[in-house]
Amino acid sequence: MPRTISDQEDAWLKNKVEVANFAESIWGDPALNEDAKRLAKRKYPQLQLPDLDIKDQVNAQLAEDRRLRDEEKNAEREARDHQSWQDKRKATQNKYGMTDEAMKEMEDWMVERNVGDYEVAAGYRIQREPKVSDGGLDTARWQHEKQPGWAEIAKDPEGWGRQEILKAIRADEEKMRGQGY
């Protein structure tokens, strides 16, 4: 049975039809569809929109995978950088014969002076602060007696010199015979 509606109800229904047509035109437009669905999802979070939900899940998974790959790359790069730093530190320490304490002092100096290269810092530090002599050298004596063969030379210097000259002459003669002269 037909029912009669008031002018107010008629205006309200016509307004709803216009809003529905407006929303349908946006919802059906491929350029605005995703924005419209996101807006609807924002207003009604429990609303099921399978294509948008799947797209969001895939994007979230891709973002997580990308984050994990980036973290892995960063960890590998940091490990390489740390190993490179350790190698340079050790090489400088060995080359200049520096103790761990001296290396620590030099590194503090490097931070203070903004020097980023161990080789440069060590060269500068060694030049400015030469290594102190260990005091093991007796400067009053040459210590010839500790050299190999010294006892033989000291016993008879002229005899030793004569023997060395004869050895050299024999060696030259052997060399000449071997060449066919």
Number of C-alpha atoms within 10 A of each C-alpha: 3 4 5 8 8 9 9 9 11 12 11 12 12 12 12 12 12 12 12 12 12 11 13 13 13 17 16 12 12 10 10 12 16 16 13 17 17 15 12 14 16 11 10 10 10 9 12 10 12 9 10 15 14 11 11 12 11 12 12 12 12 12 12 12 12 12 12 12 12 12 12 12 12 12 12 12 12 12 12 12 12 12 12 12 14 12 12 15 17 15 14 20 18 11 11 13 12 17 11 11 9 13 18 12 11 17 19 12 14 17 10 9 10 10 13 11 14 20 17 13 19 22 13 12 14 13 10 9 10 9 12 6 7 6 7 6 10 8 8 6 7 9 10 11 11 9 8 9 10 12 13 11 14 12 10 10 13 11 12 14 12 11 12 12 12 12 12 12 12 12 12 12 12 11 12 11 10 9 7 6 7
